[in-house]
Amino acid sequence: MKAAEVRNKTEDELQAALSSLHKEAFNLRFQAASGQLENTSRVRQVRRDIARVETILSERRRKAATPAS
């Protein structure tokens, strides 16, 4: 997921994406612990996608909280 794709989504869509990414990260950790993980690079991709979404959400919240001058 690219940052431009994330910026085009609404806040509700981002919250849903964040939730699904957290679930996927949990499942990947579970697979890694049980030795069933095939695509190890997916763990890194999911972590970075989570960071991207959280960054965009925090930017939007910060922008909304700051009074316009």
N, C-alpha and C positions, 0 to 999 in steps of 0.2 A: 504494500500500500504506500503510495507516494503522498507527500505532504500536501500537494495540490488537490489530490482526491479527498483528503481529510478535510481540507478547508472548505470544500464545496458542500459538505454535509451539514445538516441541521444539528442542533445540540441534542435532540432526542435520538437521532440516528447515531451520533457519536457515543452517546451513553449505551445504546444497544450494542454497538460495535465493541466498545470497551468491555462490556459484560461477556460477550462471546469470546473475546481475546483472552480474558482472564480464565474462562472455562477451558479454552484450548491449551493455555499454558499449564493449567493444572493437569490436564490429561497427558500432555507431553512429559511433564515431570514424573507422572505415575508410570508411563511407559518406559521412561529412562531407568527408573528405579527397578522395574521388573525385567529389564533387559529386552524389551520388545520394541524399542524405538529404532526405526529404520532411517528416517531422515533427520539426522542430528542438527542440521543447519536450520531446521524449522524452529527450533527453540530460540535461537538468536533472532530470527525474523519476527517471531511473535513478541518477544521482549521489546524489540525496537518499535514495532507497531503500537504496542501499549504506550510506550513513552511518547510517540508522536501524537496519539490521540489525547493523552493527558496534557501534553504541552499546549495543544490547540485549545482544549477546554479551559485551561488555566489562563491562557491569553485572553480568551473571550470574557471570562469572568472578571479578570483584572480590568479590561477595557470597559465593561459594564459598570464596575464599581467606581471607576474614576469619573468624577464629574467633568463634563465637557466645559471648556472655558471659552 
